Amino acid sequence: MTVLGARKGRGLQGRMVRWHLLVLCAMTTLLVGVQTWQFYGEARERIGERAVVISRLVAQLPLVYQGAERGEPNAALNAQVNALRDEAKADFIVVGNVRGIRLAHPVPDSLGKPMMGGDNDAPLSGREIVSVARGSLGLSVRGKVPIWAGGEAGTRVVGVVSTGYLMPQAWNLVAQALISLLPWFLLALALGTAGAVWAARRLRAEILNLEPEQIAALAQQQRAVLAALREGVIAVDGSGQVTLASQRAVELLGPVRTPAPLAELWPELAALTAGGLNSRQQNLELTLRGQPVLVNLEPLNGQNGAPDALGGGFVSGFRDRAEALALADELTHARGFVDVLRAQTHEYQNRLHVLSGLLQLGRSEEALRVLNAEIQADAQFRQLLRDVQVPRLVALLAGKRERAQELGIDFQVAEGSCLSALWERHADTLVTAVGNLTENAFEALGGRPGEVTVLIGEDPEGMQVEVEDNGPGVPAALTETLFTQGVSSKGEGRGYGLAGVCARIQALGGGLRHSRRGGRTVFQVSLPAPGARSGGGL
């Protein structure tokens, strides 16, 4: 069974890698966002702390608190504060008086103007703060402290010092932190991709190198095949659980809800396979719900022929024994008819060749004698069958006569053979029995000249058919098991014909026996009269 391959570039491995990359990139983006926010908070906190420290130092300078007390811009104060700004690498240091007027500023034009940002209330109240506000230079992180009169804390607030760093500096710190993490992100991406490739390959190895589409197609095909099978099929895992059952299996087993214990559904099969199944077994005769069935067992093996991971799983196919025997009978009939037709063809060709040759040689009288002899022999044979009123049986015997002539065997119907038309209802069984027994007699002679005789008779109690030959007989080792299916002296694959005949004869209440009589092998079929069986009709 084959399925179409996966489309190019859409294999399991490629899809798993793409899915992994998509998930990893999404998680990385989320992580970068979270880390960026955390780094931004940390950067703002660090910059704020640095700005507060610088503002404290500036507020302690005599020139600063004295200038704040005077409350007017001072060029010397502005120059010193800007010099400190350069050393501290701050974006700005602004000194304001108690009214928020700038006394020192990086931009000279801004001196004497009100400070911007609206965050002076806390420092003018004597508290140090870190804030983010927009001033004349842009959005910045600011550290603001109060300026105390005389430079002594706890006295009167005479001004405020604001040291700030514009936001680009904060984002620069964030970018540096993210860049430092970039190699780790790339390493995680590479390891994740390699892991996805490895996992995809392992998964494909576990599913017999099939793609998901192929598995889906196989599952659909499996359902269709199971639905089309005329025999029951079940799959059993190593723990004895039925994991799959075809519709026909459900009909034979009864309602099955998988998984279900095999021991409950079919105890005989469960006991047979309790020790595991190491090799294929075919045509086992078991009983299912009181009905004889033929069972085939196929062990489930791994990729290298070893037992599967479940340890002892198997698939069982089973069918009604009667149906199998009926099919075997049909095949036997067909093969018998083919042999008969072939034999008749050969015989008539030979006779025509003889007649043609005699006529060509001008020996017409001898040709006439040969023709009359054939007509007479045929008439005599038909005369022997005049009292056998089952047409299909008569036709079979006529065909077997032709077959015997081809094989060089003397085939006779015993004089006095008779059978009334009452037995026409059992013609199929009779044809099967007589055809099988005569063919076995032919084979028993092993290609040597010999004799085969058929005797047919009836009485008020029933009918009998005897087929005897002067072959070597049944081997002593097979005497007790001769009618058992699969038992034969002809090699493997034989031993089904007699078993089928016996089953059909017994189904009608009759019997099949064999014996040696005067150096001849005799098989005897007996059937009770149709009206005498089970006190009524069939």
N, C-alpha and C positions, 0 to 999 in steps of 0.2 A: 504494500500500500504506500503510495507516495502522495505528497501534498506540495502545493506550490511554495516556492521559497519566498522569504520576506522581501519586500521591496528594497531596492538598493538605498543604503543610507538610513534605512528605518529599522535596523536590527536592534535586538534587545540591548546589546552593549552600547551602541550609539545613543539610544534613548535614555538609558540609565545615566550615562555621562552627562547628557544634556539636562536631564532632570536634576541631577546633582549640582551641576554648575548653576542652574537657575535658582535652586534652593539656597546654595551657598552664597551666591551673589546677593540674593534678597536678605539673607541673614547678615551678610557683611555690611550691606547698606544700612540695615537697622542698627547693627552694632556701631558702625561709624557715626550714625546720628546720635546714638546714646553717648558714645565716647566723646563726640564733639561737644555735646551739651555739658558733660562732666568736665572736660578739659577747659571749656569756656568758663564754667563756674570757678574751677580751681585757679585759672589764670587771672580772672577778675579779683579773686580773693587775694592772691599773691601780690598783684599789682596794687590793690587797695592797701594792703598792709605796708608795702614799701612806700606808698605815697604818704601814709599817716606818719611813718617814721621820719621821712624827710620834712614833713610839715612841722613836726615837733622840734626838730633841730633848728629849723628856720625861726620858729616862734620864740626860741630861747636867745636869739641874737639881740644884743642891746640896740643895734641900729633899727631892728625891726620893731621891737615893742615900744621903743621911744618914738619912732615915726608913727606908729599906730596911735599912740597917745596924742600926738600933735594932730593927726587926722588929715594931713595934706600930703600930696605927692612930693616925693623927694628923689632927685636924680641919683644921689649917692645910694639911697636905699634900692632904687630900681636896678642900678648897675650891679650891686652886690648880690641881689637876689637872682638876677639873670646869670651871673657867674656861677652861683651855686646850682642853678638849673642845668647848666652845661655839664658840671661835674657829676650831677646825679642822673644825667641822661633822661631827665623828665621832659615831657612835651611843654609843660608850663608850670610856673610857680607864681601864684597871684597872692598879693597881700592886700587886704581890704580893711578899712576902719570899721568902727562900730556901726556905721550907717551903710556898710556894704559898698563904699566907694573904693575903686582900685587905687592903691598907692604904689604897687609894683606889678608889671605885666610885660610879657615878651614883646608885645606890640605897643610901641610908644603912644600911638594914637588912641589907645584904649585907656590910658591913664586918666584918672579923674572921673571915669564913667562907672555906673553901677555894675556890680558883678552879676553875671547871668547864671541861670540854672535853678534858682529858687530853692537851694538847699543850704542856706546860711542860718536858718533858724536854730538848728541844733548846736552848731559851734558857738553862735552868739549867746547861747544859753549855757555854755560851759561844757558841752559834750563833744567828744571826737566821733566822727562818722566817716564811713566809706559809702560813696554814692556813685550812681551812673547818671549823668545829666548832660544836656547839650548846652555848651557855652559858645562864646564868640569864635572859638577855634574848631568847634565840632563836638561830636559825642565822645565822652571820655569817662574814664574811671578816676574818681577824685578821692583824695584823703584830706579831710578838713579838720583842723584843730583850732581851738580858741587862743587868742593872744591875751595874756594876762598882764595887768599893769605891773610894771617893775620886773616882769618875767617870773613872778612868783605865783604858782597855781593856788587857786582859792580866793585870790583877790578879785578885783574888778576886771571884766572882759572889755578890752579896748579895741579888739579887731579879730580878724580871722586870716589863717593861712590855708591856701588851697593848692595842693600839689596834684597834678593830673597827668594821665597818660591817655592819649587818644586810642580809640577802640582798635584801629589797625594793629597796634602793638599787641593787644590781647589776642587778636586772631592770628598774628604771627606765631605767638607761643602755641596756640592750638595747632596750627599747621605743622610746626616743628615736632610736636608730640605725635601727630598722626603719621608724619613721615617716618618717625622712629619705629612705628608699629607696622609700616608697610611690608617690610620683609617677612614679618610673621604672618600677615594676611596672605601673602603670596605662597608661603610655605604651607599654610593650611589648605589653600586652594589646590596646590600641587598634590599634597598627600590625599586630600579628599578625592581628587580626580583619579589618582592611582588606585585608591580603595574602591571607587565605583567600577573601574575597569576590572579589577580583580574579582569583585563580588559578582559582576555580570558574567564573567567567564565561569566562575564556580557554579552560578545558577544555571547557566546553559549546559554545563557538564552534567548537572543533576537532572535536567529535563531532556537528556539525550540530544543536546545540541539543536533543539527545536526552538523556533521563534513563537511568541504568543499566538500569532495568527495561525501558525501551523498546528499548534496544540488545539486551538478552537476548531479548526477544520477536521482534525483527527477525532475530536469528541463528537462532532456532527456525523462523521462517517461511521463511527462506532455505534451511535444510536441507530443509524439507518441499517447497518449490517445486522445488529441484534434484532431489529424489528423484522428483517427479511428472513432470518433463520427459521427453519421448521423444527429444529431441535432446541431443547432447553440449554441455556448457557449461564453459568454462575462463576463469579470470581471470588476467591476466598483468600484472605490475607493470612499472615503467619500466626495470628492469634486466634484463628478459627472463626473469624467474622465474615459473613457474606457481604461483600461490598458492592456487588453488581449482579443483577439478575435480568435476563431477557424476558419478554412477554410470555413466551412459551414456557420458560422455567416457572414463572409465577402461576401459570395454569396448572402445572404438574405439582409444584410444591405447596400451593395455596398462597394466601396473601403474604407478601414479603415486604417488610419495611427496613431497608438497609440503613446502617449495618445491623445484621441480625446474627445470632449464634448459629453456626452450622449444626451443632449438636441438637438444637431444638427443631430445626427444619428437616434434617436428614441424619438421624443418629448413626445409621449404618455407614454412610460415607464418612462421617466425622470419625468413627472408630477406625476405619480403614486408613485414613490419612493422619491419624493422631501423631505418629512418629515422624511426620514430614514426608515429602515426596521428592525423590532424587532423580527419577527418570520418568519418561512418558509411559503411560499405561493405556491400553486400548481394549475396547470390547469387553469390559468387565460386566458381569451379570450381577446386578444388585436389585433390591426391591425398594420401591418408593411408594409409600402409602398403599401397600398391598399389591402393587402393580409391578411386574418385572420390567426392568429397563436395562439398556446397554449404555455403559458409561465410558467415556474417554477422559483421561486426566493429563494435563499438560502443566509441568512445574513452571513457575515464574522465576526466570533467571535474570541476573544482572547483565551489564554490558559485556563482561568477560566470561559469561557462562556460569558464573558462580551463583549460588542461591541469593535471592533478593534480600534487601535489608530487613524485611519483615520476617525472614527465616522460615521458609516452608510454604509460602503462598502458592496457589495453583489456580488454574482455570479448568472447569469441568463442563464437558458437553454430554448431554444424555438425551435419549429418545426412547419412545415406547418400543419394547422388544417385538411386539406383534406387528407394528408398522415396519420395523426393519426386516422381519422375516417375510412380510408380504412383498416388500420391495425386492428382496432376494429371490422370491419365487418368480416375480415378473421378469427379472433378469435371467433366471434359469430358463423360463419359457422362451424368452427371446433368443437366447443363445442356442437352445435346442432347435427352434424353428430355423435359425440360420444354418445350423449344421445339417439339418434335414434337407433344406433347399439346396445347399451346396452338394450334398451327397447325390440327390436326385439329378442335379445338373450334370455331375461327372458321369453318373451311370448312364443317363440317356445319351450323353455325348459319346460315350464308349460304344453303346449299342448302335447308334446312328453311324459311327465310323465303321463298325463291323459290317453293317448292312450295306453301306456305301461301297466298301471295298469289295464285298462279294458281288454286288451288282456290276461294278466296273470290271471285274474279272469274268463276268458272264456266268456266274454261278448262281443263277436266280433261284434254282430249286433249294440249294443250301440256305440262301438268304431267307427263303420262305419258311424253312424248317426252324431257323433261329428265331424268326418273328413269331411263329406259332408256339415255340417253346416258351418264349417270354410271356405271351398272352396266357398260355395255360398255367404257368407258374403264378402269374398275377391273379388269375381266376381262382386257383386253389387257395391262395392266401386270403383272398376276399371271402371265399367260402368258409374258411375257418372263423372269420369274423362276422358271419352273417347274423349270429345270435347276440352280438354285442351291439346294443341299441343306444350307445352313447356316441354320437358322431365325432366329437372332438377326440375321444379316446381312440376310436378307430383310425382317425387321421394321424394321430401321433404314432400308433403302431406301424402304420404304412410307411411313415417317414423314417422310423427307426429301422425298418427292414432295408430301406435304401442305404441308410447310414451303415448298417452292418455289412451289406454287400461291398461297400467301398472299403471297409476295414478288413474284409476277408473273413468275416464271422458268420457262422450259420445261425440265423435268427429265426426262431419258430414261435408260433402261437399254438398252444396245446389244443388238440382236437377236443371239441365239446365245450370250449370256452363260451360263456354266455353272461349277459348282463342286461337287465330290463331297463326300459326308458325311465323307470322310477328314479334311477341314480343320476339322471341328467342334472339334478339340482346340486350334485356334488362333483360335477365334471371338472371344475378347476382343481379341486383337491386330488382327484384321481389322476388327472393329467400331470400334476406336479409330482405325485408319488411315483407313478409308473415311469415318467420321463427321467426322474432322478435315479431310480433304481436300475433301469436299463443302461443309462449312461455309465453308472458306476460299474455295472457288469462288463461293459465294453472295456473300460479302463483297467479292470481287474485282469483281463486277459493279456494286458501288456503288449498289444500289437501282434500276438501270436494267434494262429487259427484256433478257433474254439467254438463253443456252442452256448447260446443264450436262449432260454425258453421262458415264455410268459404264459401263465395259466390264470384265467379269470373265471370266477364262478360265484353263484349266489344260492342262498337257501332262505327259508322263512325267517331265520334269525339275523341275516345280514349278507354281506358279500366278502369275498376273499380274493386277493391278487397275490400270486407267487411269481417271483423273478429268480430264476436259478441259472448259474453258470458253472463251467468246469474249470474255473480259475483256481489259484492257490488258496483262496479263502482269506478271512480276516485274521491279521496277526493276533496271537494270543494275548499280547500286552494291551490290545485295544478292545478286547471283547466286552469288558464291563463298562467301558466309557464310550462306546462307539457312537451313541446318539447324543453325546454331549457336544455343545457348540465349540468349535475350534479344534476338535479331536479328529485327526486324519492321518493316514499312512502316506499321504501324497505330498507332504511338505507344508511349509508355512503359508498362511493365507487361505488354506482350505478347511474343510470341516464344518461348513455351514449348511450344506444341502440336506444331509440326513437329519440334522437337528431341526431344520425348518419343516421337513416332511413329518417328522415325529410329532412336532408341536401341533401341526394342522390336523393330523390324524387323531391325536388325543383330544383336541378341541371338539371333535365330532363323536367322542366316546369310544373310539377305536384303539387299535394297538399296532405296533410295528415290532417284529421279531426277526431274528436271523439264526440260522443253524447250518450244520454240515450234514448232508444226507447222501450217502453213497458216493462220496468223493466229490460232491457238488455243493456249492454255496447257495443257500436258499434264503431269500428275504420275503417275509410274508406280511401283507397288509390286510387287516380285518376291520370292517366297519359294521356297526349294528344297523338294522333296517331303519330307514328314516322315520317311520311311524312308531318305532318301539323305543326311541330314546327319550328319557325323562318323562315317559308317560304321555307324550303328545308330540306335536309337530315341532319342527326346528325353527 
